[in-house]
């Protein structure tokens, strides 16, 4: 029996090689990128979401994969009032000294960056890029996570999120929202002035307090929430489109866009907008027990940014996904430094490379056990080890016999 199985496997491999290894490099039609839409029953259907969406790719394009850029580091968790973390010049030197090649800048932190000046002045942007260049660094993206959060806030969170806004708009939800929108519009202009192609943010949330369906949600409640969310974000997406920049929502618990289905619900309501994209961070999927590898398979055409952040989920008889209102150190699900958690980064980097991910691998360090200094020092070599130098050809090119249309027809028994 074992011998028969082995022979069948060997024959299958030969057939696979003949069918795929020797076929001419022809065009493959009806392939991704396309957008996914969820029907009411939860099933997925592919559809083109924008007039200029690509309808086909070629095998040549598959072979010519991009190598992920990196390592880079998100500065938000490290910026502070003490040197070297209080100025762009000094924190850039610190990051470069650890082996990073790029930095992602939080646009809300005035110690490092002036968003208004960047939106208004190309000269200011050139100065920022010059500071980074002196240390051998590139600017990967800007982030407006805190401002994006304030585009949509449920009243239950008003007091907690007021701290994200300047004093003059606190206690005034309408003024706070207008300020947040203006911040995003400035970020679109600033990103264009800096020559960037992607931008990171949060979606904000109206529906999150109702994530667990008890008491029973009234009919139409979630639809109303997502309709309003899309209404608020559509003009911002248009501004980023005008700037030529992809707006990447970090899929994150606490946001209305917290998994694949909710991203689809939003994408549908903004008409499949080509600038509506994803910042992929697998740690948030570990904590909600979502298949982060399959997420890449499903949404790779929309993934334009990547945070390298780890997490672990160790449920017990006492707590699970919800965490029992415990602090991070005591939760079943908690963030860890890269390599200390459960994310299969070898698989993640392979998948992203396979799908020609165009961006940077950026460390977002959050860990309830390890110090930030150790995490930052370990992050650059960790990312560097996982970056795959993408292949420029097929591994079995040595056995290729060339393309001959007549021979192919004879091999298939057509002629």
N, C-alpha and C positions, 0 to 999 in steps of 0.2 A: 504493500500500500504506500509506504513512504517513498519507494523508488518511483512509483507511478506519479505521485504528487510532484516529486522533483522534476520528472520529465515534462509534466504538464506545465510547470512553472518555467522551465527552460524554453519550451516551445512558445509560451506566451511572450517571453522576453524577446525571442527572435522576431515574432510577428510585430511586437511593439516597435522594435528597431526598424524593421522594413517599412512599416507604415509611417512612422514619424521621423526616423533618422534620415530617410532617403527621399522624402517628399520635397518638391521644390518649395522655395520660400515664396509662398503665395499669400494673398491678403485674406485675413480672417474677418468676416463680417459679423454684424450684430453682437459686438463684444463691448465690454466696459471701456471707459466709464459711462455708466448710466445711473439714474437715480432710483432708489428703492421707495416704493409707496406701500404702506400697510392698508389692506382692506379692513373692513369692520371685523372680519373674522380673524384678523391677525396675520393672514398670509401675505407674502411679499410678491410684488410684481415690479418688473423693471420697466422704466419708461425714460425717454429722453427728457431732460428737464430744462434745457436751454437751447435756443435755435442753433447756436454754434457748437453744441456738444459733439464730441467726436463719435462717429458711427462705426469706425473700424480701426484696427491696429494691424501691423504686420509682424511676422515672426522676427524680422530684422529689429524692430523696435523692442521686442521682448528680450532679444539677445543683448541690446545695448542698454543695460540697466545702469542706473546711477548709483554711485557710492554715497551713503549717508554722510553728511558733513558733521564734524565734531572733533573732540568733545567741546561742549559749551555749557554755560552755567547761568541759571536764573538768579539775578542778584537780589530779589525781593527778600529772601530769608536771611540775607547776610548784611544788608545795609543797616547802618546804625550811626550813633552820634560819635563814636570813638574811632580814631584812625586805626587802620586804613580804610574803614568802611563808610566814611562820611563824605567822600568826594569821588567823583568818577575817575579822576586821574589816579588816585591811590588805590582804589578798589580794583581798577583795571590791572595795575601792577601786581597786586596780590593774586588775582585770578590767573594772569599769565604765568606767574611764578609756580603755580600748581599744575601747569600743563594744559590749561584751557585755551582754545583757539577762537572762541566766540563768547559773547555775553548777551543775555536777554535782559532788557532794562524795564523795570516797573515805572510806568509813566506817571504814577501818582507821587513818586518820591522826589521832592524838590531838592534833596541833598545831592542827587545824582543827575537830575534831568529836569528841564523846564519845557513842559509840553506846549504851552502857548507860544513860546519863542520858536520851538521847532516847527510849529504849524505855520508861523508867519515868516520865518527867516531861513532861507537856504544857507546863508552864511553861518548861522548858529549850528545848523546841521553839519556843515562841513567841519566846524570846530569839534563837534562831538566825535565825528568819525576820525578826525585827526588825533584826538586824545587816545582813542582805541588803537589806531594804527601804530602809534609810538610804542605800544606794548605788544604789537603783533597780533592784535585781536580784531575780529569782525563783529559788527552788530547783527545779531541774528533776527530779532524782532523786538517790538515794543509790546508792553502788556498794559491793559486797562481792566484787569480783573475787578478791582474795587469799584471803578466807575460803572462798568457793565452791570454789576450787581444792583446798582441803584436805578437802572432803567426800569426795573419792575420789582416792586417790594410789596409783599403782603403786609397789611397793617400790624399783624402779630409781631413783625420784626422791625417795626419803625425805629424803636429806641435803640436796638442793638446795631442797626445799620447806619444810624445817624453819624456815628463816629467815622464812617468812611468819607463823609462830606465835609466841606469847609464850614466854619461856624455860622456864616451868614445865611445858610440854607437849612440848618438843622431845625427840626421841629416843624418844618413846612414841606410835606411830601411832594407837593406839586413843584415847588421851586427846586427841591433836591433832584427830582427827575429831570427837569429842564437843564440843570447844571450837568447832570450825568450825560445827557444826550449831546450837549455842546462839547464835553470832553471827548466823546467818541468821534465827533466830527473833526475835532482838532487832531485826534490820533490818526485819522485817515490822511489828512494833509501832511502831518509830520512824517508818517511812514513813507509817503510818496517822495517827500523832500530828502529823506534818508536813503532812498533807493531800495526800500524793503518790499518784499512780496507777500508777507503774511503778518497777521496781527492777532494777539491772544486776548480773550475776554471771557466773562461769564454772561449767561443769558438773563440772570435775575429770575424771580419766581413769584407767580401768583398762586399756583396750585399746590406747591410743595406741602403746606400744612395739611392737605387732604390726601397725601400719598397713601395712607392706609385707609381702606374704605370702611371705616367705622367712626361715627355713624354713617349709614348709607349716604353716598353722595347724591345730591339732587340731580336729576336728568339735565344734561347740558352744562353743568358747572365747569367741567374740564374743558369742553369745547369753547366756552366763553373765555376762560383763562388763556387758552392758546391763541384764540382769535385776537385778543388784546395784545398779547405778547408779540405776535407777528406784526400787528399794526404799528407798534412802537419801534420795532427793529427794521422794518422795511426801508424807511428813509435813510437809516444808518447804513444798511447794506448797499443802497444805491450810491451813497457817498463813497464807500469803499470801492465800489465798482468804478466810479469816476476816477478814483485815485489809482486804480490798477492793483489793488491789494486785496488778498483773501482775508475775510474776517473769520477767525477760528474760535468756535465756542468750546471751552473745556467742558467735556461731558463729566458732570460732577454732582454727587448728592448734595441736596440743598438748592440746586437749580432746577427749573422746570425741564431743562435739557440734561437729563441725568443717565440716559441709556439710549440704546439704538431706536427703540420705538418712539420715545419722546422726541428724539432728533427728527425722525421721519414725520411726526405730527407737525412739527414746526416747519420743516422744509416744505411740506405740502402747502402750508398756509402762506409761505413767501414765494410761492410759484416756482419752487426748485431753483431759487436764485443762485447763480453761479458763484457768488462770493460767500455763500453760507456754507462754511466748512467746519472741520473738526480739529481740535487740539487733542491728540490721543495721549492719555495717561493711564496705563494699565492698573496702577495702584487702586484707583477708584472702582475698578471693576472687580478686583479681588474682594474688596470689602462688601460688595453687594452680590458676590458669587455669580458674576456674569462672565461668559466665555470671551476673554479679551482677544484671543487669537482669532476666533471666528469673527469677531467684530471687525478685525482688519480685512478678512475675506469679504465681508459684506459692504464695508464702507470705505475701502481703500482709495477710491477715486475722490473722496471728500476729505481725507486725512492730509492736512498740509503742515501740521506742527506735531511735535513729539516731545513729551516730558519723560525723562528717565527717572521714575520714582517707584520705589518698591513698597510692598505691604505684605502682611500676613493675616490669615484668618484662622483662628484656633477656637472653635466653639466648644462649649462644655455643657454639662447638665444644668448650669446656672445662667448662661447667657449665650446669645447668638448674634445675628446681624444687627439687632437694635442696640446692643451694647449695655443695656441695663443702666443707663444714665451714668456710667462710670467715666473716670478720666481716661485719657488716651493710654496711659501705661497699664490700666487694668481692663481695657476693652478686649473682647475676643478678636476684633478686627482693628489693626493699628498699622500706621505707616512706619517703614523701616528704611535705613540706608540701603542703597542699591547693593544687592548681593546678600543682604541679611534677611530678606523676606522670601516670598514664595513665587514671585513673578519669574516666568521662564523667559529671560531676556534673550537667550540664544535663539529661541523660536520667534520672538518679537522682531529682533533685528533681521532675521532671515525673511520673515514675511514682508516687512516693510521694504527690504531690498528687492525682493521678488516683484513687488508691485511698483517699483520705481519711485519710492517716496522721495520728494524733491528737496527736503529741508534738513534741519539740524537735529541732532540728538542732544537735548538740553537737560542737564541735571536740575531737577527741582528737589532740593533736599528738605525732607521733613522726617524726623525720627524721634520717637519718644524715649529712646534708650541711649543712642550714641551722640557724642558732641558734634556740633556743627563744624568745628575745625577738622575733626577726623573725617567726617562725612565729605567735606569739600575736598580734602586731600586725597581721599580714596576714589572720589567720583570720576576724575579725569582719566586715570588709568583704567578704571572699570569700563567706561564708555569706549575708550580706545581699543580695548581688547575685544569688544563686541562688534565694532564696526567691521562690516564685511567689504572687502575690496571687490566690487561687483565685477562679474565676468563680462568680457567683451565678445564672447563667442560661445559656442556650444562645446561641452567637454568631449563630445565624440566627433568633432570636426575631422580628426585624423582618419576616421573611417568613412568619410563622405565620398560618394561616387559621382558627385555632380548632379546636375538637373538635366534630364532629357525627357521631354514630354512624350515622345513616341515610346521610349523604353518604359516609362511609367504606365502607359496604356497597355503595353504587352504584359507587364508584371501583374496588372489587375485583371487580365483576361478579357479586356475590352476589345482589343484588336487580335 
